[in-house]
Amino acid sequence: MTRHDRDNSLDTVAGRLKRTREAFNMNQADWCRLVGIETQAWNNYESGRRRISIDQAIRVCQATGVTIDWIYRGLMNSSLPPQVQIELQKKR
């Protein structure tokens, strides 16, 4: 992974959104139906005119299985640190 892939700039996040949609081999209209986001809003996110909100990013994650870490940070395989997982389990 290059430093650019980990960049969280508006343009880089937009590029990851486009790459994600393309990885599913979907056009914007079909993608928007899948993830439940208006086409105009998605177009703004994917073109870098607006940053995707956390709520909209969560919709993408729920519909596709990609992670927030992928969308915002470019991390393909991320997980919580073990100590954080232990502490969260204690809080159940």
N, C-alpha and C positions, 0 to 999 in steps of 0.2 A: 504494500500500500504506500502510495506516495504522500508527501506532505499535503499536496493539493487535495487528495481524497479526504483528508481529515479536516480540511478547512470548513468552517461553518458560515462562510460569507453567503450572502443572499444568492449570488450566482451559482455557487457550488452546491448549495442545498437545492436550488432549482434544477440543476443538472442531475443530481441524484434522483429527484422526483421523476424526471423524464426518463432516465435510465431504468428506473423501477417499472414504470408503465410499459416501456418498450420490452423489458424482460418478460412481461406477461403477454407480449404480442398483441396489445390492444390499442385501438385508436382512442382519442380523448373521450369521445361520446360514450363508448362502451365502458371505458375505465371509470368514468364519472358515475355511471349507473351502478357499477360494482361497489365503489367506495362510498357512494352517497354524498358526493360533493357536486355542486353546480358546475357546469362546464366553464362558464365565464370565470368563476373563482379559480378552478384548477388551471385554466390557461394562464391566469395571473401568477400563480405559484410556479408553474413549470417554466414560464418565460422570465422569471425573476423580477416581475413588476411588484410583487408582494411576497412576503414570507408566509409560509403556511403556518397557521396557528396550531397550538398544541392540540386543541380539540379536533381539528381537521386531520392532523397527523395521526391521532389515535384512531380515527375512522379508517385511515389507510392501513394501519397496523392490524386492526381487528379484521378487516376484509381480506388481507393478503398474507399476514404472518411476518411481514418485515418489522423491524424494530425502530423505536424512536431513536436509538443510538445510530442506526443506519441513516435515517432521514436527516438528523441534525449534525451528526458527528462523522458519518462515513465509516462507522465500525460495523463490520459484517458479522463478527462473532463476539458479542459482548455479553457479559454477565456481571451480576453484582459480586463485589469482593466477598469471600467466604465469611468474614466476620460480620458483614452487614446482613448476609443471609441468616446467620445464626440469631442476630439480634431481632430481625424481623419475625422469625419463627417464634421467638419468645413473646412477641407482642400479639399473637393470635388471640 
